[in-house]
């Protein structure tokens, strides 16, 4: 697909994340402080509430865009999603419907410079589930802790492993994160102690936003699950490695993953990513029928992570990889989630699992990049990192590269602050 030309000039640049081909969904506010739905176009945000009030978009009988979330619109379903995309393209393309383009007063009201806006959570997260579905990541971690011959658990090639996380601590980009406190037990210690995490880490992931609900007791096919996905966000699943090492037997991560999960502010719709579909890797063992894909279900999305120490003045790109490295697609993860009869909700968020490539430079966490702390990562500033230090800022970026344009996700950024002061535990 070629670049769609828009009368919004900044949308026609090969460098922008937000050409007319993209139209990602977010929530923003300006000086009035009222968050509402917006769509990114070039260096502007299209105020969807203004368009809805003017009657240029009418997805439902009641207003759905003068809201601080996209959930109400998502629940209208795929036909409404497709119709809105087609209508916005018609309103914004260079030779399209002039209703917005030629109305100076409406255009001034509806288009907000992105530089003047604050971005908020784009949805209300109903539930959050994180998966462990990247083979390179699972192999690296397993090799570190169990040896290469036992790197993958026996079930890994048959089932997308996951756990239920905390929706309450899913936060939007630029939310600052405090280093977590918890129980820690070094290998040489007989008993645990309490204190700040010493091996805090990031995990480079994509998040699938579920836009439709499913009925309790009814499984989903992979194709049905794919139809339910509204779009994707960048996702950093912060991880306290030393807290996890002590707590995870026998039920898996708990507090180690509850500190925060940061998502990008823009949901890139599945429709915008359609030209970039590709196939998951060849299967080493045949999957059971309910997990088999009817066609390509993953996406060719380039990903990178920058780490910038406090006062460094410049970031270092510490990893580059691609979403196509995932062994299980988000549609397979969603189908597996529902197969027991689990009801899925509009607004559910599925973390892909850490996305790592085959080379050291493409590993999606510091645990892997530093090989458990044994091989520290050297930054452009001359500093080294085995795990994150207070003041470090992590920035995730992602884009699908088209012919002269890119479908980008913006930035997913978070800064690590020191642990909070411990309370007086006797009170």
GIZIZI-V479891 format. One record per backbone hydrogen bond with DSSP energy under -1.0 kcal/mol. CO is the residue of the C=O (numbers start at 1). NH is the residue of the N-H. Records with the same first field share a line. If there is no record, write none. Layout:
CO->NH, NH
This chain:
5->94
7->9
8->11
9->12
17->408
18->42
19->22
24->40
25->267
26->38
27->120
28->36
29->118
30->33
36->28
37->48
38->26
39->46
41->44
43->114
44->41
45->112
46->39
47->51
48->52
49->53
50->54
51->56
52->55
65->37, 67
70->74
71->75
73->76
74->77
77->81
78->82
79->83
80->84
81->85
82->86
83->87
84->88
85->89
86->90
87->91
88->92
89->93
90->97
92->7
93->96
98->102
100->103
103->107
104->108
105->109
106->110
107->111
110->47
112->45
113->116
114->117
118->29
122->70
127->349
128->165
129->351
130->163
133->327, 328
134->138
135->139
136->140
137->141
138->142
139->143
140->144
141->145
142->146
143->147
147->150
148->151
153->156
155->158, 159
159->161
161->132
163->130
167->170
169->261
171->263
172->175
177->417
180->197
182->195
184->193
186->189
193->184
195->182
199->241
200->388
201->239
203->237
204->355
205->235
206->352
207->233
208->350
209->230, 231
210->347
215->218
221->225
222->226
223->227
224->228
228->211
230->270
231->209
232->268
233->207
234->264
235->205
236->238, 262
239->201, 241
240->244
241->245
243->247
244->248
248->252
254->257
255->258
256->240
261->171
262->236
263->173
267->25
268->232
269->273
273->276
274->277
276->300
278->298
288->291
289->292
298->278
299->301
301->323
302->399
303->321
304->397
305->318, 319
306->395
307->316
308->393
309->312
316->307
319->305
321->303
322->325
323->326
329->333
330->334
331->335
332->336
333->337
334->338
338->341
341->217
344->214
345->348
347->126
348->210
349->129
350->208
351->131
359->362
360->363
361->320
362->357
364->204
365->369
366->370
367->372
368->371
370->375
371->374
377->385
379->382
383->379
385->377
389->392
392->416
393->308
394->414
395->306
396->412
397->304
398->409
399->302
400->407
402->404
405->402
407->400
412->396
413->174
414->394
415->177
416->391
417->179
423->425
424->427
